[in-house]
Amino acid sequence: MNRSCVKCWKTMLINLHFLCWLCGAFVVAFGEFQMMHSLFASLITTFWPIYPANTLVVTGTIVTCVCYLGVLGGMKENRCMLISFFILLFILMLVELAMACVFFVYSREIDSYFEKDLMQSLEIYRQSSAEGNKTIKEDFDAVQNLFKCCGVHGVADWKGNIPVSCCVEDPCTGPIQTNWQEGCLLRLKDWFARNYLSTAAGVVTMFIIQFICLCITIPVFCNFSRRGLGYQ
């Protein structure tokens, strides 16, 4: 491999690693934005670790740190950094694939836990005092106002103790309260599905960039090895 070709590979390696680092930083920022503006996290307690915003922040942070190691390794022509980057990124890609398989295989079980969490949150809301469990109450009210729904499966879930957020009119000032009849379960599932779809699209894009980074790292590492560079 001639010198100009090596220089080209090295430049491409650094640029791709830097692009991967930027993607990771953007994913972290987007996840933080979602966490700040999320209204539903307290209602779905079982899925807190895999909530879209949390998934984005954790994945983006790991990718950012790993790709920073790759950028430094390419710039300093350091084999130790490059091989560490290669191993860590390969492990990260395996974890991403494993998570995708889990979601695909256990999608029905996830739906059942989703429904169970919503019913539990509704019961907490229904049985709480006026000043108790404000976070769950505010989140459930926000869901019913935003999606124009009532309860989990329907208005009957409230067993007569129907909150004002179920009211069709805004503001709800009439003597007889007209409520939304459709439950929030299906609408929330659709919302989560759209969020996970956008998250999955971002992860797939990042996965492709990561794979290209791995492919380019191998010839550059081999060249550094032949030239005796790298463990200083």
C-alpha positions in Angstrom: 0.0 0.0 0.0 1.7 3.3 -1.1 2.0 6.4 1.0 -0.8 8.4 -0.7 -3.2 5.5 -0.3 -2.4 5.1 3.3 -2.9 8.9 3.8 -6.3 8.6 2.1 -7.4 5.7 4.3 -6.2 7.5 7.4 -8.1 10.6 6.5 -11.3 8.6 5.7 -10.9 6.8 9.0 -10.6 10.0 11.1 -13.5 11.7 9.2 -15.8 8.6 9.7 -15.0 8.3 13.3 -15.6 12.0 13.8 -18.9 11.6 12.0 -19.9 8.7 14.2 -18.9 10.9 17.3 -21.1 13.7 16.0 -24.0 11.3 15.6 -23.6 10.0 19.1 -23.5 13.6 20.5 -26.7 14.5 18.5 -28.4 11.3 19.8 -27.5 12.3 23.4 -28.9 15.8 22.9 -32.1 14.6 21.3 -32.6 12.1 24.1 -32.1 14.8 26.7 -34.6 17.0 24.9 -37.2 14.1 24.9 -36.6 13.5 28.6 -37.2 17.2 29.4 -40.4 17.3 27.4 -41.7 13.7 28.2 -45.1 13.5 29.8 -45.6 9.7 30.0 -42.5 8.2 31.8 -44.2 7.9 35.2 -47.0 5.9 33.7 -44.9 3.1 32.1 -42.6 2.1 35.0 -41.7 -1.4 33.6 -40.1 0.1 30.5 -38.2 2.9 32.2 -34.8 1.4 31.2 -35.9 1.1 27.5 -38.0 4.2 27.3 -37.1 6.0 24.0 -35.4 9.0 25.6 -33.4 6.8 28.1 -32.3 4.5 25.3 -31.1 7.4 23.1 -29.1 9.0 26.0 -27.4 5.7 27.0 -26.6 4.6 23.4 -25.5 8.0 22.3 -23.2 8.4 25.3 -21.5 5.0 24.7 -21.1 5.7 21.0 -19.6 9.2 21.7 -17.0 7.8 24.1 -16.0 4.9 21.8 -15.8 7.0 18.7 -13.7 9.6 20.4 -11.2 6.8 21.1 -11.2 6.0 17.4 -10.6 9.6 16.4 -7.6 9.9 18.7 -6.3 6.5 17.6 -6.4 7.6 13.9 -4.8 11.0 14.5 -2.0 9.7 16.8 -1.6 6.5 14.7 -1.9 4.5 17.9 -2.6 0.8 17.4 -3.6 0.4 21.1 -6.4 3.0 20.8 -7.5 1.6 17.4 -7.7 -2.0 18.6 -9.6 -0.9 21.7 -12.0 1.1 19.5 -12.5 -1.9 17.3 -13.3 -4.3 20.1 -15.6 -1.9 22.0 -17.5 -0.9 18.9 -17.9 -4.6 17.8 -19.3 -5.4 21.3 -21.6 -2.3 21.1 -22.9 -3.5 17.7 -23.6 -7.0 19.1 -25.6 -5.4 22.0 -27.6 -3.3 19.5 -28.4 -6.5 17.5 -29.4 -8.4 20.7 -31.7 -5.6 21.8 -33.4 -5.5 18.3 -34.0 -9.3 18.5 -35.4 -9.0 22.0 -37.9 -6.4 20.9 -38.9 -8.5 17.9 -39.3 -11.8 19.7 -41.0 -10.5 22.9 -43.3 -7.8 21.3 -46.5 -9.5 22.7 -45.1 -9.7 26.2 -44.1 -6.0 26.0 -47.7 -5.1 25.1 -49.1 -7.0 28.1 -46.7 -5.2 30.5 -47.6 -1.9 28.8 -51.3 -2.4 29.6 -50.5 -3.6 33.1 -48.5 -0.5 33.9 -51.3 1.8 32.6 -53.9 0.1 34.6 -51.7 0.3 37.7 -51.2 4.0 37.2 -54.9 4.6 36.7 -55.7 2.8 40.0 -53.1 4.9 41.8 -54.7 8.0 40.4 -58.3 6.9 41.2 -57.5 5.9 44.8 -55.2 8.8 45.6 -56.2 11.9 47.7 -56.4 15.3 46.1 -52.8 16.1 47.0 -51.3 12.6 46.5 -49.3 11.2 43.5 -49.3 14.5 41.6 -46.8 13.3 39.0 -49.0 10.4 37.9 -52.1 12.5 38.0 -50.5 15.3 35.8 -49.1 12.7 33.4 -52.4 10.8 33.0 -54.3 14.1 32.6 -51.8 15.2 29.9 -52.2 11.9 28.1 -56.0 12.1 28.1 -56.0 15.8 27.0 -53.4 15.2 24.3 -54.8 12.0 22.8 -58.5 12.9 23.5 -59.1 9.6 25.3 -60.3 8.4 28.7 -59.0 5.6 30.9 -57.0 2.6 29.6 -59.7 0.7 27.7 -62.5 3.3 28.0 -64.3 5.6 30.4 -65.6 2.7 32.4 -62.1 2.1 33.9 -62.6 5.1 36.2 -65.7 3.4 37.8 -67.6 6.6 38.2 -64.7 8.7 39.5 -64.0 10.4 36.2 -61.4 13.2 36.1 -62.0 16.5 34.3 -59.3 15.6 31.7 -61.7 13.1 30.2 -64.2 15.9 29.3 -64.8 16.6 25.6 -65.4 20.3 26.2 -62.5 22.7 27.0 -63.0 24.2 29.5 -65.4 21.7 31.1 -67.9 23.9 32.8 -71.3 22.4 32.0 -73.4 20.7 34.6 -73.2 17.4 32.7 -69.7 16.3 31.8 -69.4 14.7 28.3 -66.4 12.4 28.2 -64.2 10.8 25.6 -65.3 7.2 25.2 -62.2 5.7 23.6 -59.4 4.3 25.9 -55.8 5.6 25.8 -54.1 2.2 25.5 -54.2 2.0 21.7 -53.3 5.6 21.2 -50.3 5.4 23.5 -49.2 2.2 21.8 -49.2 4.0 18.5 -47.3 7.0 20.0 -44.6 4.7 21.4 -44.4 2.7 18.2 -43.8 5.9 16.2 -41.1 7.0 18.7 -39.4 3.6 18.6 -39.6 3.6 14.8 -37.7 6.9 14.7 -35.3 5.7 17.3 -34.8 2.4 15.3 -34.1 4.4 12.1 -31.4 6.4 13.9 -29.9 3.3 15.4 -29.8 1.6 12.0 -28.1 4.6 10.4 -25.6 4.6 13.2 -25.1 0.9 12.9 -24.2 1.3 9.2 -21.7 4.0 10.0 -20.2 1.9 12.7 -19.9 -1.1 10.4 -18.1 1.1 7.8 -15.8 2.4 10.6 -14.9 -1.2 11.5 -14.1 -2.2 7.9 -11.8 0.8 7.4 -10.1 0.4 10.8 -8.7 -3.0 9.9 -6.5 -2.0 6.9 -5.3 1.1 8.7 -4.4 -0.9 11.8 -2.5 -3.4 9.7 -0.6 -0.7 8.0 0.3 0.9 11.3 1.5 -2.6 12.5 3.8 -3.1 9.5 5.3 0.4 10.1 5.8 -0.5 13.8 3.6 2.3 15.0 1.2 2.4 17.8 1.9 1.3 21.4 3.6 4.5 22.6 
